[in-house]
């Protein structure tokens, strides 16, 4: 049984897998990770291996060691189900690696565009030869709302909205149009670029804002909130001793 843990700057997400089947998932604030990890491991005593993807200062290795779990810390030197064609692999985020792995396993020998709508919006392309060629990084939805309020004197701080109208007929409506509409048009622009160069591209949308954006993107997409967990489990199975 495998444990995979994705630790972000403020939140963590974990999954328990039997082979390739996700049997349990959980997420919470990072300040609760020690308590929740011990509780979950106590319940799933069959866990023998764990993979941690971590971009924070949180350290849970000591906890896993106490339970004699064989633990791996993800980095770009691992074996992946794709060829990494990236000039600076040491700077490539673990989340992007995990999502690319999930896309390659679930849609092998296909053109896959993976969109992760989280704190940042990352878009990565894996071609039908399973080559990871890179992508884009831009501010996420919340970051855009926060920055408009922070860097101006009079614009309000608004909450995410799952629709917009353009032209916006008020300041609030104009902000939603600029952010939700802007993100949607940005994503569609990259999708159209890839579609003009490759045939039959799978578009995969995941991340915390996937639900919001899936309502504004008028395309056929594969949306999966647990996609990063699937990818981490795939990487763990490839790299276990």
NORGI-V210731 format. One line per field, one symbol per residue. psi: psi as a letter, one per 40 degrees, with the letter a starting at -180 (. if undefined). A space follows every 10 residues. Layout:
# NORGI-V210731
psi: ???
This chain:
# NORGI-V210731
psi: hihhhhhadd iihiihihbe hhehiiiaid eedddddddd dddgeehdii hhhheaeihe ddddddefhh hihhaeeihi eihhghdgde ehiddddddd ddddddgifi hhhhhhgadi hhhihhieef hheabihiii dddddddddd eidehihiii ieiihhihei ddddddddcd dddddddddd dddddediig hhhhhaided dddddehgih ihhhdedddd ddddddddei .
